[in-house]
């Protein structure tokens, strides 16, 4: 995809100024259009899948918040 975009940019650089402005206007207009219903539906399905996945992961790692009293005790004992 990046290669195709670079090729388009190189071709656009060789256009006369008037044609470059038309190309830019067309690109800007296409970006302003609302997405199609299919794109919105796919985005919604992705969002719903991520919500369903939320809070289902587990890690055996211990962080400060899950064992804060042990960490606090170690921190206070170092100050003495």
Phi and psi in degrees as GROMACS dihedral restraints (atoms count N, CA, C in turn):
[ dihedral_restraints ]
;  ai    aj    ak    al  type     phi  dphi    fc
    3     4     5     6     1   -63.7    20    10
    4     5     6     7     1   -35.9    20    10
    6     7     8     9     1   -65.4    20    10
    7     8     9    10     1   -41.9    20    10
    9    10    11    12     1   -63.9    20    10
   10    11    12    13     1   -40.4    20    10
   12    13    14    15     1   -65.0    20    10
   13    14    15    16     1   -41.6    20    10
   15    16    17    18     1   -62.7    20    10
   16    17    18    19     1   -40.0    20    10
   18    19    20    21     1   -63.0    20    10
   19    20    21    22     1   -42.6    20    10
   21    22    23    24     1   -63.8    20    10
   22    23    24    25     1   -40.4    20    10
   24    25    26    27     1   -63.8    20    10
   25    26    27    28     1   -43.1    20    10
   27    28    29    30     1   -63.0    20    10
   28    29    30    31     1   -40.3    20    10
   30    31    32    33     1   -66.6    20    10
   31    32    33    34     1   -39.5    20    10
   33    34    35    36     1   -65.2    20    10
   34    35    36    37     1   -34.8    20    10
   36    37    38    39     1   -63.2    20    10
   37    38    39    40     1   -28.0    20    10
   39    40    41    42     1   -85.5    20    10
   40    41    42    43     1    -7.1    20    10
   42    43    44    45     1   -74.7    20    10
   43    44    45    46     1   152.8    20    10
   45    46    47    48     1   -63.6    20    10
   46    47    48    49     1   156.9    20    10
   48    49    50    51     1   -54.4    20    10
   49    50    51    52     1   -42.3    20    10
   51    52    53    54     1   -61.4    20    10
   52    53    54    55     1   -44.6    20    10
   54    55    56    57     1   -69.5    20    10
   55    56    57    58     1   -35.0    20    10
   57    58    59    60     1   -61.3    20    10
   58    59    60    61     1   -43.0    20    10
   60    61    62    63     1   -62.3    20    10
   61    62    63    64     1   -39.3    20    10
   63    64    65    66     1   -65.1    20    10
   64    65    66    67     1   -41.3    20    10
   66    67    68    69     1   -63.8    20    10
   67    68    69    70     1   -46.0    20    10
   69    70    71    72     1   -62.0    20    10
   70    71    72    73     1   -40.5    20    10
   72    73    74    75     1   -62.6    20    10
   73    74    75    76     1   -41.5    20    10
   75    76    77    78     1   -65.5    20    10
   76    77    78    79     1   -40.3    20    10
   78    79    80    81     1   -64.6    20    10
   79    80    81    82     1   -46.6    20    10
   81    82    83    84     1   -61.7    20    10
   82    83    84    85     1   -39.7    20    10
   84    85    86    87     1   -65.0    20    10
   85    86    87    88     1   -38.8    20    10
   87    88    89    90     1   -69.4    20    10
   88    89    90    91     1   -30.4    20    10
   90    91    92    93     1   -74.1    20    10
   91    92    93    94     1   -26.3    20    10
   93    94    95    96     1   -81.7    20    10
   94    95    96    97     1   -18.6    20    10
   96    97    98    99     1   -67.7    20    10
   97    98    99   100     1   141.0    20    10
   99   100   101   102     1   -65.3    20    10
  100   101   102   103     1   151.4    20    10
  102   103   104   105     1   -68.6    20    10
  103   104   105   106     1   156.7    20    10
  105   106   107   108     1   -70.1    20    10
  106   107   108   109     1   160.2    20    10
  108   109   110   111     1   -58.1    20    10
  109   110   111   112     1   -35.2    20    10
  111   112   113   114     1   -65.1    20    10
  112   113   114   115     1   -39.6    20    10
  114   115   116   117     1   -67.6    20    10
  115   116   117   118     1   -42.8    20    10
  117   118   119   120     1   -63.3    20    10
  118   119   120   121     1   -39.8    20    10
  120   121   122   123     1   -66.8    20    10
  121   122   123   124     1   -41.3    20    10
  123   124   125   126     1   -64.4    20    10
  124   125   126   127     1   -40.2    20    10
  126   127   128   129     1   -64.0    20    10
  127   128   129   130     1   -40.6    20    10
  129   130   131   132     1   -64.6    20    10
  130   131   132   133     1   -42.0    20    10
  132   133   134   135     1   -63.2    20    10
  133   134   135   136     1   -40.1    20    10
  135   136   137   138     1   -62.9    20    10
  136   137   138   139     1   -44.9    20    10
  138   139   140   141     1   -60.4    20    10
  139   140   141   142     1   -45.4    20    10
  141   142   143   144     1   -64.3    20    10
  142   143   144   145     1   -36.8    20    10
  144   145   146   147     1   -66.2    20    10
  145   146   147   148     1   -39.1    20    10
  147   148   149   150     1   -68.0    20    10
  148   149   150   151     1   -38.2    20    10
  150   151   152   153     1   -63.7    20    10
  151   152   153   154     1   -41.4    20    10
  153   154   155   156     1   -64.8    20    10
  154   155   156   157     1   -31.5    20    10
  156   157   158   159     1   -79.1    20    10
  157   158   159   160     1   -22.9    20    10
  159   160   161   162     1   -57.6    20    10
  160   161   162   163     1   138.1    20    10
  162   163   164   165     1    67.0    20    10
  163   164   165   166     1    15.0    20    10
  165   166   167   168     1  -102.3    20    10
  166   167   168   169     1   -11.2    20    10
  168   169   170   171     1   -79.8    20    10
  169   170   171   172     1   152.7    20    10
  171   172   173   174     1  -135.5    20    10
  172   173   174   175     1   143.9    20    10
  174   175   176   177     1  -133.8    20    10
  175   176   177   178     1   142.2    20    10
  177   178   179   180     1   -84.9    20    10
  178   179   180   181     1    -4.6    20    10
  180   181   182   183     1   -70.9    20    10
  181   182   183   184     1   143.9    20    10
  183   184   185   186     1  -103.7    20    10
  184   185   186   187     1   127.9    20    10
  186   187   188   189     1  -109.7    20    10
  187   188   189   190     1   173.6    20    10
  189   190   191   192     1   -60.9    20    10
  190   191   192   193     1   -40.7    20    10
  192   193   194   195     1   -69.5    20    10
  193   194   195   196     1   -28.9    20    10
  195   196   197   198     1   -82.1    20    10
  196   197   198   199     1   -17.4    20    10
  198   199   200   201     1  -138.4    20    10
  199   200   201   202     1    48.9    20    10
  201   202   203   204     1   -64.6    20    10
  202   203   204   205     1   -32.8    20    10
  204   205   206   207     1   -68.4    20    10
  205   206   207   208     1   -36.9    20    10
  207   208   209   210     1   -65.5    20    10
  208   209   210   211     1   -39.4    20    10
  210   211   212   213     1   -69.7    20    10
  211   212   213   214     1   -39.6    20    10
  213   214   215   216     1   -65.0    20    10
  214   215   216   217     1   -42.1    20    10
  216   217   218   219     1   -62.1    20    10
  217   218   219   220     1   -41.9    20    10
  219   220   221   222     1   -65.6    20    10
  220   221   222   223     1   -39.0    20    10
  222   223   224   225     1   -67.0    20    10
  223   224   225   226     1   -43.7    20    10
  225   226   227   228     1   -70.4    20    10
  226   227   228   229     1   -32.3    20    10
  228   229   230   231     1   -71.4    20    10
  229   230   231   232     1   -24.6    20    10
  231   232   233   234     1   -73.1    20    10
  232   233   234   235     1   -26.8    20    10
  234   235   236   237     1   -77.5    20    10
  235   236   237   238     1   -20.5    20    10
